[in-house]
Amino acid sequence: MPSKFELVDQADALKDEGKLPEAVAKLQEILAQDEAFALAHSKLAIVLGKLGQHDEAIRHAQRVCELQPNDSFSFTALSVTCVRAGRIQEAEDAKARAHMLGPRR
């Protein structure tokens, strides 16, 4: 059975091929094995955003922040996801949190 990281690589390849629904399915497969795998949530946020499924994308970006509450990059990524969804106040809030946490260590 492929590792979580091998499945992420497969999902990335599908995304790169433009097979976004298939990439989503692969990432969901990973989360079925390990719901707390932040990298899969982060990648899902990106792919779902590309599919225009912004509410779901934000949900996954928020989950990354819950799993990595001290990582400024997670909040920056959430901010970008919110901007793409047109949710500017939420984007500003996430950006402020990222700045509060400071540079990534």
Buried (B, 14 or more C-beta within 10 A) or exposed (E): EEEBEEBBEBBBEBBEEEBBEBBBEBBEBBBEEEEEBBBBBBBBBBBBBBBEBBEBBBBBBBBBBEBBEEBBBBBBBBBBBBBBBEBEEBBEBBBEBBEEBEEEE
